[in-house]
Amino acid sequence: MPRLNLGGAILLAAAALVLGAVFGQPGSGQAAGNGPTDTAAPTIAGTAQQGQKLTTSNGGWSGSPTGYTYAWSRCDASGNSCASISGATASSYTPVAGDVGHTLRVTVTATNTGGTGQATSAASAVVSDTTAPTPTTAPSISGTLQVGSTLTASKGTWSGNPTSVTLAWSRCDANGDACAQISGATNDTYTLTQADAGKTLRISVVATNAHGSTTYVSGPTGAVPGSNGCPGGTGTIQASDLLPPGRLLIAKASITPKPVTLGTHTIQLHFTVTACNGRPVQGATVFATPIPYNQFAANEGTTGATGTVTVTAKRLSGFPARTRKSQHLLAVFARASKPGDPILGGVSTRRTVAFQVNLP
């Protein structure tokens, strides 16, 4: 049996790793050192046609990547036999004449302090030429993202006098990656089911004329809230994405200065708003007023990405509320609500908190 020397074995192994990373199966990835590890393949969106820009997502990653680089490849019509496209190293790529009749893939390299990791997208649709239909108005999805609601797809408008325009719905992860076509979902409308909770949706629209077919893949919708009203995924929730029976929670409250004294003329009330088992909520409106009223002015603010907001209130003539010796606490009524909701309904919440008062 022929013997393979150690140097040759190492070279073969290295070559296999490189080929697997660049031209591997959708979602396949390689990590170097303690670099990021892919959890969902990148997804290509846009129009697979000469002259029309395609855009890739970064995909899903563990390991908290700090940066991404991109490499586009030209493949055969089946998505195989790929070759790197010189200079195509941005997150978007505009197909040229040489791409017509081919599919495209993109390899995303994620980097953190421990190293790098790679993941490769599924193949795009076959790139058509300029004589095939071209979208003049992009297809889109509209409707309420809630289990049981019906979404409506617009197929857009197309030049080139298409003889047919068809569409298909796909279900993706919370970030719009790892998509799979939904069996039988080929109508202009789609009713969200419990299987869609925590997921996003895309549509693929195919327009055909005598010269060929062009495929447009939409960007993802937002994540569909589950039956508990919570949007899928982890991390910060946008207040607009929280639905009943989900509720906002004023999880923390503090005051500056502490304690409040007879010399205090302005207070700052600090609140943290969460929902869905402690996830911070961005975009919630927080209203606060000391009670009894007329001690400090009522005011409101909007929570940021960490779920926090500071409400500033100026002192009024009613503070102290009674004689100096009898007021030891400043009670504050606080309400968190979603913009557009009834202030006493929807996902709103209310809480009364109290802070120390130190009077002579």
N, C-alpha and C positions, 0 to 999 in steps of 0.2 A: 504494500500500500504506500503511495507517495507520501512523503512527510512534508508538512508545512512548517517553516521555521517561525519562531515567535514574532519576529518583526513583521512578517507577512500577515500573520493572524491579527496583529494589532491594527495594521492598515486596513484590512478587510472589515474589521469591526467598526473602525471609525467611519469608513465609507458608508456602511449600513446605517449608522446613526444619522449621518447627514442626509442621506436619501430619504430615510423615514421621516425626518423632521420637515423636509421641504416638500416632499411629494407623498406624504402618508395619507392614510384614510381620514375622513372628516373627523376633526376633534382629536386626532392622534397628536401627542405632544412629547417633547423631551425636556427634561430639566437638568441643568448643569449645577453641580454643587448643591447648595440649599436654595436654589432659585425658585421662582414661582412655578406652580403646577396648574395646568389648565383644567377647569371644571366644566367648560362649555366651549364649543367651537366658535370661532368668529363667523359672522354672517354677512354676506354681501347683499346690499340693497341698491336699487336703481334700475336703469333700463339697459339690458344687454344688447346694445346696438352701437355700431360705429359712430363715434362723436358724442355719445351720451355718457355722462359721468356715473361711475359706480363708486360706492362707498362701503367700507368695511367697518364693522364693530370691532372692539378689542377682544370680544369673547369673555368668558368667565375665568377667574383666576383665584387661587389661594396664594398666600404668601405676600399679600399687600405690595403689588408691583408699584414701582416709582416712575416707570417710563415704558414706552412701547416703540418698536420699530416694525417696518412692514416690508414684505417682498412679494410682488405679484408674479404669477407664473401663467404661461399659456399652455393649455392642454388640448388633447383631441376632443372630439365631440362627446365622448363618453366620460371625460374628466380624467383620463389617464395620459401617460407619456408626456408629462409636464416639463417645461423648460422655463427657467427664470427669464423675465423680461428686463432687459438692461435699463437701469434708471428708474424703474417703477418701484419706488420705495416710500411713497406717501400713503396716507390712509385712504386716499381716493385714486381712481385710475380711469382715464377716458380711453375706451377701446379705439384702436386704429384699424386701417384697412387689413393689416396682417392678422388681426384677431378674428376677422369674419369667418364663420364656420367652425370656430374653436370655442371651448369653454375657458373660464378663468378661475384660478384659485388664488388665495392670498395666505401667506404665512405670517403670523404675528409673533414677534419675539418680545416677551415681557421680562423686565429687569428689576431686581431689588438688590439690596446690599449683599445678599448671599449668592447671587449668580443670575442665570437667565433660564427661561423656559420658552418653548415654542409650541404653537398649535396652528393647524391648517384648516381652512374653511372647506365646506363642501363646494363642489364645482358650481359655477354660475350656469345660467341657461346658455345655450349656444348663441354666440354673438351674431346678430343679423347685420346686413348692409343697409345703406341709406335708402334703398328702394322699398324695403319692408315698412310696415306702419311705424310711425313715430308718435309718441305721446305729446300732445300740445297742452293738455291739462293733466296733471298727475292723478292717477287713481288714489282714492282715499277711503278712510273708514270713519263713520260717525255713529253716535249713539251713546247711551249711558253704560259705563262699565260696571255692571252689577249682575250677579247670577240671576237668570230669568229674564233679563232685558234682551232686546233684539238690536243687533248692530246692523248697519246698512253700509254696503260697499258701493262706491262710485267707481265705475270702470274708466273714468277719465274721458278725454276726447283724443282722437287720433287722426293724424294726417295719413295719406296713402290709401284712402278708401278701403279700409279693412272689410273683408267679407264675413268675418266672424271675430267676436271678442268674448273670451271665456275667462273665468276666474276660479281660483281655489283658495280656501282659507287654510292657514297653518297656525298651529299652537306652538308657542315658544316659551322659554323660561322667563323669569321675571325681568331679565335684562334684554330680552329680545333675541336671545341666541338659542342654540340647540333646538331648532324648529323642526316640526314634523307635520305633514299635511293631515288635515282632519278628514277622515273617511266620509264621503258623501256630501261634504260641505262645499258645494259648487254654485250655490245660488247667490243672488245679490244681497240677501239677508241671512243672518246667522244668529240664533238664540243661544246666549251663554248658558252653559251648564256648570254643575259643580266641578266637573273635570277641568274647567277653565280657571277656577279660583287660584289666585297666586300666579297666574300665567299672563303672557301678553299674546296678541294675535297680529298676524300679517296677512296680506293678500298677495297672490301672484296673478297678474293679469296678462293674458296672451292674446295679441291681436295678429290676425293673419290676412294677407292679401295674395295676389298671384305671384309675388316675388319672394315671399317667405313669411316668417313669423318673428315677432319681437315680444320679449317677456319683460314685464316691469314687476319688481318686487318692492312692496311698500316698506316703510319703516314700521316699527312695532307700535302698538297702542300702549297705553299705560297698563300696569298690572291690574288684573281684575280682583276686586276685594272678595274674600271668602264669605261664607254665610254669616260669619261674625262681624262683617263690615270692615275687616282689616285688609289692606292691600298686601299682596305677597311680598316676599323678599325679607331683607333685614335692614336695619339702620333707620335713617330718618324717614318719617311719613310726611307727605304733603297733606295739609289739612283738607284740601279739596278732594283727596282720594279716600278719606275716611267716611264711611257710610253707617247708618244705623243697622244693627243694634250696637255697633262700636260706639265708644264714648271717649271724650277727652277727659284727662285727669290732671288736676293741678297738683303735681307730685311734690313740689318743694316751694317754700316761700320764706323770704328773709327780708330784712329791712336795713337801711343805712340812713342815719347813724343808729347805733345800738348801744345803749338804750336811747329812746326819744326823751329829750329834756325840755325844760321851759325855754331854753335858748334855741331850740330847733325851729327853723323857718321853712326848710324844704326836706322832704323825705324821698327816698328812692326805694320802691318796692320791687323785689326781684322774684320772679316766678319761673318755674320749670314746668312745661306742659308735656305730657306723654300720652300714649295710647297703646293698646295692643301689647300688653305685658312689658311696658317700660320703654317702648321705642319713642324717641323724641319726635315732636310734631312741629313742623315748620309752617308758618302762615296762619296760625291760630290767632284770633283777636282776644286779648285779655283786657278786661275792664276792671278797675279797682277803685273802691271808695271807702274811706274810713267811716265807721258808724259808732255813735250817732253822727248824722251828717253835719256839715259846716265846720268840721275840725280841720280837715285838709281837703283840697279840691279833688274831685273825681277826675280820672284820666284813663287812657287806654293805650295799648301798644300791640305790636305784632311779633310773634315769636320767630326767631331765626333758626338756622340749620341745627343748632344744638337743643332746640326746644325752649330756649330761655328768652326772657324779655325783662326789661327794666321800665317800670312806670314811675314817673316823677310827679310828685304832688306838692303844691305850695300850701303853706299854713294859712288858715282862715281864722276869723274872729272867734269861732266856737271852740278853739282849743286853749286851755284844757276844757273838757266837757263839763266838769263840775268844779267843786272847790279843789284846790291843788292837792290836798292830802288824800282825797278820795279816789283819784284816777291813777291806777297802777298799770293798766293795760290800754293799748290802742287796738281796738278791734277793726278789722278790715274785711269788707265783703269783696270777693273776687269772682269773676265769671270768665270762663274760656269758651269761645264759640267759633264755629266755622263761618267764614264770610258767606253771606247769602242765605244762611239758615235762620229760622226764627230764633231769637235770642233765648227763648225758654224751651226750645225744642231741638230737633235734629240730634247732633252729637255733642251739644253743649253740656257744660258742667258748672257747678257753683260750689264755693267753699268759703267759710269764714275762718280767718286766722287772727291771732292776737300777738302783739309784740309788747315788750316791757316799756313802761313809762317811768321815768325817775324824776319826780318833782321835788323841789325843796320842802 
